[in-house]
Amino acid sequence: DITVPHTLELRRPIVEFAAHHGKAMFVQKPLLGSLHEARQLVEIAERHGAPMMVNQNSLFVPAFMAMEPYLRDERFIGKPYWFQIENRNWFDPSGHPWYGKAERWITCDMAIHHFALARHWFGDWDSVYAAMAHDASQKGVPGDTLSSVFIRFRSGVQGLIVNNWCYRGDRTRSHSCEEIVIQGDGGCISGDSKEICVTTVNPPSKIIPVSYTHLTLPTNRE
């Protein structure tokens, strides 16, 4: 389990050593801060035939897993066309010796959870547009403290991922209670890591799964 900060100089020698000895590697996200550097680690693992994966742990949040059956079965919300994920709070790691000190911060360290989740749900994407900002009062953070990313998927779904860790207001959606909305032409899934509500149009209903472990889907929608 590779947990050192995501810099090439720290991770590369560990990956080289582990891959050389045929060890399977479980790498904490993000793999690295740029595609060019991340490819170097992948190439090392492939050259030695060593298994390596990134810990995209949002895929295994029970409430997010509970959303998925309702998303996959078009009898509930129809064909999905829009999603949005929003996470906002005030968090300033200026005093931390290394966290938040890279050129990119919230997009690399937080939004990547949501990228993995959206790709798992909707497949590969066609286009991505990102706008980032920095709160000048967070003087110890050189990178972005606010990130808004618009994604179009090949499946036809499009949506917005917002991570705002310079929000000073009183309506927070802190990690891990970020708000998730998935809209289809026959209903909507709304929720976070604690609560989910599936709203259907035909017939009109509201379904509230208790948890993934207790989830049972209706077998007859009529």
NORJONOR-V253105 format. One record per pair of residues at least 24 apart in sequence whose ideal C-beta (glycine too) atoms are under 10 Angstrom apart, sorted by the first residue. I is the first residue (numbers start at 1). J is the second residue. D is the distance in Angstrom with one decimal. If there is no record, write none. Layout:
BEGIN
I | J | D
I | J | D
END
This chain:
BEGIN
1 | 25 | 8.1
1 | 26 | 4.8
1 | 27 | 8.1
1 | 28 | 7.4
1 | 55 | 8.1
2 | 26 | 7.0
2 | 27 | 4.6
2 | 28 | 6.4
2 | 31 | 9.4
2 | 41 | 9.3
2 | 52 | 8.8
2 | 54 | 9.6
2 | 55 | 9.2
3 | 27 | 8.7
3 | 28 | 5.1
3 | 55 | 9.3
4 | 28 | 8.4
4 | 98 | 9.9
5 | 33 | 9.9
5 | 97 | 10.0
5 | 98 | 5.5
5 | 99 | 7.8
5 | 101 | 8.8
5 | 102 | 8.2
6 | 30 | 5.3
6 | 31 | 7.0
6 | 32 | 5.4
6 | 33 | 6.0
6 | 37 | 8.9
6 | 38 | 9.1
6 | 102 | 7.6
6 | 108 | 7.3
6 | 109 | 8.5
7 | 32 | 7.6
7 | 33 | 7.5
7 | 37 | 8.6
7 | 98 | 8.9
7 | 102 | 7.6
8 | 32 | 6.1
8 | 33 | 8.4
8 | 34 | 8.8
8 | 36 | 9.4
8 | 37 | 4.7
8 | 38 | 9.0
8 | 40 | 6.9
8 | 41 | 8.0
9 | 37 | 10.0
10 | 98 | 10.0
11 | 37 | 8.7
11 | 38 | 9.6
11 | 40 | 9.4
11 | 41 | 6.4
11 | 44 | 9.9
12 | 37 | 8.5
12 | 40 | 6.7
12 | 41 | 6.7
12 | 44 | 7.3
14 | 41 | 9.4
15 | 40 | 8.7
15 | 41 | 5.0
15 | 42 | 9.2
15 | 43 | 9.9
15 | 44 | 5.2
15 | 45 | 6.5
15 | 48 | 9.4
15 | 50 | 8.3
15 | 52 | 7.3
16 | 41 | 9.1
16 | 44 | 5.7
16 | 45 | 9.5
16 | 47 | 9.6
16 | 48 | 8.6
16 | 50 | 10.0
17 | 44 | 10.0
18 | 44 | 9.2
18 | 45 | 8.5
18 | 48 | 8.8
18 | 50 | 6.6
18 | 52 | 8.5
19 | 43 | 10.0
19 | 44 | 5.3
19 | 45 | 5.1
19 | 46 | 8.8
19 | 47 | 7.3
19 | 48 | 3.9
19 | 49 | 8.3
19 | 50 | 3.9
19 | 51 | 9.5
19 | 52 | 7.6
20 | 44 | 8.8
20 | 47 | 9.6
20 | 48 | 6.0
20 | 50 | 8.2
21 | 48 | 8.6
21 | 50 | 8.3
22 | 48 | 6.8
22 | 49 | 7.4
22 | 50 | 5.8
22 | 51 | 9.2
23 | 48 | 9.3
23 | 50 | 6.3
23 | 51 | 8.6
23 | 52 | 9.4
24 | 50 | 6.6
24 | 51 | 4.2
24 | 52 | 7.2
24 | 53 | 8.3
25 | 50 | 6.5
25 | 51 | 7.0
25 | 52 | 4.2
25 | 53 | 7.6
25 | 54 | 9.5
26 | 51 | 9.1
26 | 52 | 8.0
26 | 53 | 6.2
26 | 54 | 8.2
26 | 55 | 5.9
27 | 52 | 6.4
27 | 53 | 7.0
27 | 54 | 5.1
27 | 55 | 6.7
28 | 54 | 7.7
28 | 55 | 5.3
28 | 57 | 9.1
29 | 54 | 5.4
29 | 55 | 5.8
29 | 56 | 6.2
29 | 57 | 7.9
29 | 58 | 9.2
29 | 108 | 8.5
29 | 109 | 7.9
29 | 110 | 9.7
29 | 112 | 5.3
29 | 113 | 7.2
29 | 115 | 9.7
29 | 116 | 7.8
30 | 54 | 7.4
30 | 56 | 9.7
30 | 102 | 9.7
30 | 104 | 8.9
30 | 107 | 9.2
30 | 108 | 4.9
30 | 109 | 7.0
30 | 110 | 10.0
30 | 111 | 9.7
30 | 112 | 5.0
30 | 113 | 9.7
30 | 115 | 9.5
30 | 116 | 10.0
31 | 55 | 9.8
31 | 108 | 9.9
31 | 112 | 9.1
32 | 108 | 8.9
33 | 102 | 5.7
33 | 103 | 6.8
33 | 104 | 5.8
33 | 105 | 9.8
33 | 107 | 9.7
33 | 108 | 5.6
33 | 109 | 9.6
33 | 143 | 9.4
34 | 103 | 9.0
34 | 104 | 8.6
34 | 108 | 9.3
54 | 112 | 8.7
54 | 116 | 8.1
55 | 116 | 9.7
56 | 112 | 7.7
56 | 113 | 7.1
56 | 115 | 8.6
56 | 116 | 3.7
56 | 117 | 7.8
56 | 119 | 9.1
56 | 120 | 7.9
57 | 113 | 7.6
57 | 116 | 8.8
58 | 85 | 9.8
58 | 112 | 9.0
58 | 113 | 4.2
58 | 114 | 7.1
58 | 115 | 9.4
58 | 116 | 6.1
58 | 117 | 4.8
58 | 118 | 9.8
58 | 120 | 8.7
58 | 175 | 9.8
58 | 176 | 8.4
58 | 178 | 9.4
58 | 193 | 8.9
59 | 113 | 9.0
59 | 116 | 6.2
59 | 117 | 6.4
59 | 119 | 9.7
59 | 120 | 5.5
59 | 121 | 9.5
60 | 212 | 9.4
61 | 113 | 9.2
61 | 117 | 8.5
61 | 176 | 7.2
61 | 192 | 9.4
61 | 193 | 5.3
61 | 194 | 9.9
61 | 212 | 8.7
62 | 193 | 7.9
62 | 194 | 9.7
62 | 196 | 9.9
62 | 209 | 9.5
62 | 211 | 5.4
62 | 212 | 4.1
62 | 213 | 6.9
62 | 214 | 9.7
62 | 215 | 9.1
63 | 176 | 9.5
63 | 177 | 9.8
63 | 180 | 8.9
63 | 191 | 6.2
63 | 192 | 6.9
63 | 193 | 4.9
63 | 194 | 6.4
63 | 195 | 7.3
63 | 196 | 5.6
63 | 209 | 8.0
63 | 211 | 7.3
63 | 212 | 7.1
64 | 113 | 10.0
64 | 117 | 6.4
64 | 120 | 9.1
64 | 121 | 9.0
64 | 176 | 9.9
64 | 180 | 7.4
64 | 191 | 8.5
64 | 192 | 9.1
64 | 193 | 7.0
64 | 196 | 8.8
64 | 212 | 8.5
65 | 209 | 9.9
65 | 211 | 9.2
65 | 212 | 4.4
65 | 213 | 9.4
65 | 215 | 8.3
66 | 189 | 9.7
66 | 191 | 8.3
66 | 196 | 5.7
66 | 198 | 9.4
66 | 208 | 10.0
66 | 209 | 4.5
66 | 210 | 8.5
66 | 211 | 6.5
66 | 212 | 4.3
66 | 213 | 8.9
66 | 214 | 8.9
66 | 215 | 5.2
67 | 117 | 9.7
67 | 121 | 8.2
67 | 180 | 7.3
67 | 182 | 7.1
67 | 189 | 5.4
67 | 190 | 9.4
67 | 191 | 6.5
67 | 196 | 5.9
67 | 198 | 7.9
67 | 209 | 8.2
67 | 212 | 9.0
67 | 215 | 9.8
68 | 120 | 8.4
68 | 121 | 7.1
68 | 189 | 9.5
68 | 212 | 8.8
68 | 215 | 9.6
69 | 198 | 9.6
69 | 209 | 8.8
69 | 212 | 9.2
69 | 215 | 6.9
69 | 216 | 9.7
69 | 217 | 5.6
70 | 182 | 8.7
70 | 184 | 9.4
70 | 187 | 8.4
70 | 189 | 5.8
70 | 196 | 8.4
70 | 198 | 4.8
70 | 200 | 8.9
70 | 207 | 7.2
70 | 209 | 8.1
70 | 215 | 9.2
70 | 217 | 7.6
71 | 121 | 6.1
71 | 122 | 9.0
71 | 182 | 6.1
71 | 184 | 8.2
71 | 189 | 6.3
71 | 198 | 9.1
72 | 121 | 8.8
73 | 217 | 7.1
73 | 218 | 9.9
73 | 221 | 9.0
74 | 184 | 7.4
74 | 185 | 9.1
74 | 186 | 7.2
74 | 187 | 9.6
75 | 186 | 8.1
75 | 187 | 9.5
75 | 200 | 8.3
75 | 202 | 9.3
75 | 217 | 9.2
75 | 218 | 8.8
75 | 220 | 9.9
75 | 221 | 4.8
75 | 222 | 9.8
76 | 184 | 7.8
76 | 186 | 7.3
76 | 187 | 5.8
76 | 188 | 9.7
76 | 189 | 8.1
76 | 198 | 5.9
76 | 199 | 9.2
76 | 200 | 5.6
76 | 201 | 9.7
76 | 205 | 9.2
76 | 207 | 7.6
76 | 217 | 8.4
76 | 218 | 8.9
76 | 221 | 7.9
77 | 182 | 7.0
77 | 183 | 7.4
77 | 184 | 3.5
77 | 185 | 8.0
77 | 186 | 5.5
77 | 187 | 3.5
77 | 188 | 6.0
77 | 189 | 6.0
77 | 198 | 6.9
77 | 199 | 7.8
77 | 200 | 6.7
77 | 201 | 8.4
78 | 183 | 9.2
78 | 184 | 4.0
78 | 185 | 4.1
78 | 186 | 2.6
78 | 187 | 6.2
78 | 188 | 9.6
78 | 200 | 8.8
78 | 201 | 7.6
78 | 202 | 8.8
79 | 155 | 9.3
79 | 156 | 7.9
79 | 157 | 8.9
79 | 184 | 5.6
79 | 185 | 5.3
79 | 186 | 7.5
80 | 121 | 8.0
80 | 122 | 7.2
80 | 153 | 9.5
80 | 155 | 7.9
80 | 156 | 8.3
80 | 157 | 5.2
80 | 158 | 10.0
80 | 159 | 9.2
80 | 182 | 5.7
80 | 183 | 7.0
80 | 184 | 4.6
80 | 185 | 8.4
80 | 186 | 9.7
80 | 187 | 9.7
80 | 188 | 9.6
80 | 189 | 8.7
81 | 155 | 9.4
81 | 156 | 6.5
81 | 157 | 6.0
81 | 158 | 7.4
81 | 159 | 9.0
81 | 182 | 9.3
81 | 183 | 6.4
81 | 184 | 6.6
81 | 185 | 6.5
82 | 157 | 7.0
82 | 158 | 6.4
82 | 159 | 5.6
82 | 160 | 8.7
82 | 181 | 7.8
82 | 182 | 7.5
82 | 183 | 4.4
82 | 184 | 8.4
82 | 185 | 9.9
82 | 188 | 9.3
83 | 114 | 9.7
83 | 117 | 9.5
83 | 118 | 6.6
83 | 121 | 7.5
83 | 122 | 7.3
83 | 151 | 8.8
83 | 153 | 9.2
83 | 157 | 6.3
83 | 158 | 8.0
83 | 159 | 3.7
83 | 160 | 7.9
83 | 161 | 8.6
83 | 180 | 7.3
83 | 181 | 6.5
83 | 182 | 4.7
83 | 183 | 7.2
83 | 184 | 9.8
83 | 189 | 8.8
84 | 114 | 10.0
84 | 118 | 9.9
84 | 150 | 9.9
84 | 158 | 9.9
84 | 159 | 5.3
84 | 160 | 4.7
84 | 161 | 7.5
84 | 162 | 7.5
84 | 179 | 7.8
84 | 180 | 7.6
84 | 181 | 5.0
84 | 182 | 8.4
84 | 183 | 8.6
85 | 111 | 8.7
85 | 113 | 9.0
85 | 114 | 4.7
85 | 115 | 9.6
85 | 117 | 7.4
85 | 118 | 7.2
85 | 149 | 9.5
85 | 159 | 7.6
85 | 160 | 7.6
85 | 161 | 4.9
85 | 162 | 7.1
85 | 163 | 8.4
85 | 173 | 9.5
85 | 178 | 5.8
85 | 179 | 7.1
85 | 180 | 5.2
85 | 181 | 7.9
85 | 182 | 9.4
85 | 192 | 9.7
86 | 114 | 9.4
86 | 148 | 9.5
86 | 160 | 8.0
86 | 161 | 8.0
86 | 162 | 4.6
86 | 163 | 8.0
86 | 164 | 7.7
86 | 173 | 5.6
86 | 178 | 6.2
86 | 179 | 5.0
86 | 180 | 8.3
86 | 181 | 8.4
86 | 192 | 9.9
87 | 111 | 8.3
87 | 113 | 8.8
87 | 114 | 7.6
87 | 147 | 9.6
87 | 161 | 8.6
87 | 162 | 7.0
87 | 163 | 4.9
87 | 164 | 7.0
87 | 165 | 8.0
87 | 167 | 9.4
87 | 172 | 9.2
87 | 173 | 5.7
87 | 174 | 7.2
87 | 175 | 5.4
87 | 176 | 8.7
87 | 177 | 8.3
87 | 178 | 3.6
87 | 179 | 7.8
87 | 180 | 9.7
87 | 192 | 9.6
88 | 146 | 8.8
88 | 162 | 7.2
88 | 163 | 7.7
88 | 164 | 4.0
88 | 165 | 7.6
88 | 166 | 8.8
88 | 167 | 4.1
88 | 168 | 9.9
88 | 169 | 7.9
88 | 171 | 7.9
88 | 172 | 6.0
88 | 173 | 5.1
88 | 174 | 7.6
88 | 175 | 9.5
88 | 178 | 8.3
88 | 179 | 9.0
89 | 163 | 9.5
89 | 164 | 7.6
89 | 165 | 6.0
89 | 166 | 9.0
89 | 167 | 5.9
89 | 168 | 9.5
89 | 169 | 9.5
89 | 172 | 4.7
89 | 173 | 7.2
89 | 174 | 4.0
89 | 175 | 7.1
89 | 177 | 9.4
89 | 178 | 9.4
90 | 135 | 9.1
90 | 138 | 9.3
90 | 145 | 9.6
90 | 164 | 9.2
90 | 165 | 7.0
90 | 166 | 6.6
90 | 167 | 5.9
90 | 168 | 5.5
90 | 169 | 8.7
90 | 172 | 7.9
90 | 174 | 9.1
91 | 138 | 8.9
91 | 141 | 9.6
91 | 145 | 8.4
91 | 164 | 9.8
91 | 165 | 4.4
91 | 166 | 8.2
91 | 167 | 9.1
91 | 174 | 8.2
91 | 175 | 8.5
92 | 135 | 8.2
92 | 137 | 7.8
92 | 138 | 4.8
92 | 139 | 8.9
92 | 140 | 7.4
92 | 141 | 7.0
92 | 145 | 8.1
92 | 165 | 7.9
92 | 166 | 7.8
93 | 138 | 8.3
93 | 140 | 7.1
93 | 141 | 6.6
93 | 145 | 9.8
93 | 165 | 8.9
94 | 137 | 9.2
94 | 138 | 5.9
94 | 139 | 5.9
94 | 140 | 2.5
94 | 141 | 6.0
95 | 140 | 6.5
96 | 140 | 7.7
96 | 141 | 9.3
99 | 140 | 9.8
99 | 141 | 9.3
100 | 138 | 8.2
100 | 140 | 7.1
100 | 141 | 4.6
100 | 142 | 8.2
100 | 143 | 7.2
100 | 145 | 8.5
100 | 165 | 9.2
101 | 140 | 7.5
101 | 141 | 7.5
101 | 142 | 6.6
101 | 143 | 8.2
102 | 141 | 9.4
102 | 142 | 7.6
102 | 143 | 6.0
103 | 142 | 6.6
103 | 143 | 5.5
103 | 144 | 9.1
104 | 132 | 8.1
104 | 142 | 9.2
104 | 143 | 4.8
104 | 144 | 6.2
104 | 147 | 8.9
105 | 132 | 9.2
105 | 134 | 8.7
105 | 138 | 9.2
105 | 141 | 5.8
105 | 142 | 7.8
105 | 143 | 3.7
105 | 144 | 5.6
105 | 145 | 6.6
105 | 146 | 9.9
105 | 147 | 8.7
105 | 163 | 9.8
105 | 165 | 8.2
106 | 132 | 7.9
106 | 133 | 9.8
106 | 134 | 9.5
106 | 141 | 8.8
106 | 143 | 7.4
106 | 144 | 5.3
106 | 145 | 5.9
106 | 146 | 6.8
106 | 147 | 5.0
106 | 163 | 5.0
106 | 164 | 8.0
106 | 165 | 5.5
106 | 166 | 8.9
107 | 132 | 6.3
107 | 143 | 8.0
107 | 144 | 5.7
107 | 146 | 9.5
107 | 147 | 4.4
107 | 148 | 9.7
107 | 149 | 7.3
107 | 161 | 9.4
107 | 163 | 7.3
108 | 143 | 7.8
108 | 144 | 8.7
108 | 147 | 9.2
109 | 143 | 9.1
109 | 144 | 9.9
109 | 147 | 10.0
109 | 163 | 9.0
109 | 165 | 9.4
110 | 147 | 7.7
110 | 161 | 9.7
110 | 163 | 4.8
110 | 164 | 9.7
110 | 165 | 7.1
110 | 175 | 6.6
110 | 178 | 9.1
111 | 144 | 9.3
111 | 147 | 5.2
111 | 148 | 9.3
111 | 149 | 6.2
111 | 161 | 5.7
111 | 162 | 8.6
111 | 163 | 4.8
112 | 161 | 9.9
112 | 163 | 9.6
113 | 161 | 9.5
113 | 163 | 8.9
113 | 175 | 8.0
113 | 176 | 8.9
113 | 178 | 8.6
114 | 147 | 9.8
114 | 149 | 8.3
114 | 151 | 9.7
114 | 159 | 9.8
114 | 161 | 4.6
114 | 162 | 9.0
114 | 163 | 7.3
114 | 175 | 10.0
114 | 178 | 7.5
114 | 180 | 8.6
115 | 149 | 7.7
115 | 151 | 8.1
115 | 161 | 7.0
117 | 161 | 9.0
117 | 178 | 9.8
117 | 180 | 8.1
118 | 149 | 9.4
118 | 151 | 6.5
118 | 153 | 7.8
118 | 157 | 8.4
118 | 159 | 6.9
118 | 161 | 6.8
118 | 180 | 9.6
118 | 182 | 9.7
119 | 151 | 8.8
119 | 153 | 8.2
121 | 153 | 9.0
121 | 155 | 9.3
121 | 157 | 8.1
121 | 159 | 9.8
121 | 180 | 9.7
121 | 182 | 7.6
122 | 151 | 8.3
122 | 152 | 9.8
122 | 153 | 4.4
122 | 154 | 8.5
122 | 155 | 5.3
122 | 156 | 8.8
122 | 157 | 4.5
122 | 158 | 9.0
122 | 159 | 8.1
122 | 182 | 9.2
123 | 153 | 5.8
123 | 154 | 6.0
123 | 155 | 5.0
123 | 156 | 9.9
123 | 157 | 8.2
124 | 153 | 7.0
124 | 154 | 5.4
124 | 155 | 8.4
125 | 151 | 5.1
125 | 152 | 6.4
125 | 153 | 4.9
125 | 154 | 6.8
125 | 155 | 9.1
125 | 157 | 9.1
125 | 158 | 9.1
126 | 151 | 8.4
126 | 152 | 4.7
126 | 153 | 6.5
126 | 154 | 5.3
126 | 155 | 9.3
126 | 156 | 9.4
126 | 158 | 8.9
127 | 151 | 7.3
127 | 152 | 4.8
127 | 153 | 9.1
127 | 154 | 9.8
127 | 158 | 9.0
128 | 152 | 7.9
128 | 161 | 9.7
129 | 160 | 9.9
130 | 161 | 9.1
131 | 162 | 9.9
132 | 163 | 9.7
133 | 164 | 8.8
133 | 166 | 7.8
134 | 166 | 7.9
135 | 164 | 9.4
135 | 165 | 8.5
135 | 166 | 3.5
135 | 167 | 9.3
135 | 168 | 8.9
136 | 166 | 9.4
137 | 166 | 7.8
137 | 168 | 9.4
138 | 165 | 8.4
138 | 166 | 6.3
141 | 165 | 8.9
141 | 166 | 9.0
157 | 182 | 8.5
157 | 183 | 9.5
157 | 184 | 9.4
159 | 183 | 8.9
END
